[in-house]
Amino acid sequence: MLGRLLDQRVPPPSELCSGLSSELDALVLRGLDRDPERRFDSARAMARELESLVRPATPAEVGEWVLSLASATLAHRREKLRRIEREPD
């Protein structure tokens, strides 16, 4: 299984999610290259190039995304806090 993982072709992101650019494909595949010499020198270098291709999400967009994933959990925690705050000392 490990051998298959190491030898298996890595598909470009556009094969999994249509509409992505060839530039983004190239960036991701470079970041995942098995040869360290062909990868980015650092995560910062990759992030800079990524930001030049794709606009970073705004804080409001990140907040909306978090709510879309965790709204039930957050509501449950809010209710727990309300109950704790209402309890007499």
FENFEN-V623070 format. One record per pair of residues at least 12 apart in sequence whose C-alpha atoms are under 10 Angstrom apart, sorted by the first residue. I is the first residue (numbers start at 1). J is the second residue. Records with the same first field share a line. If there is no record, write none. Layout:
I = J / J
//
This chain:
6 = 34
7 = 34
10 = 28 / 29 / 32 / 33 / 34
11 = 25 / 28 / 29
12 = 24 / 25 / 26 / 27 / 28 / 29
13 = 25 / 26 / 27 / 28 / 29
21 = 53 / 54
23 = 50 / 53
24 = 49 / 50 / 53 / 54
27 = 39 / 40 / 46 / 47 / 49 / 50 / 53
28 = 46 / 50
30 = 46
31 = 43 / 46
//
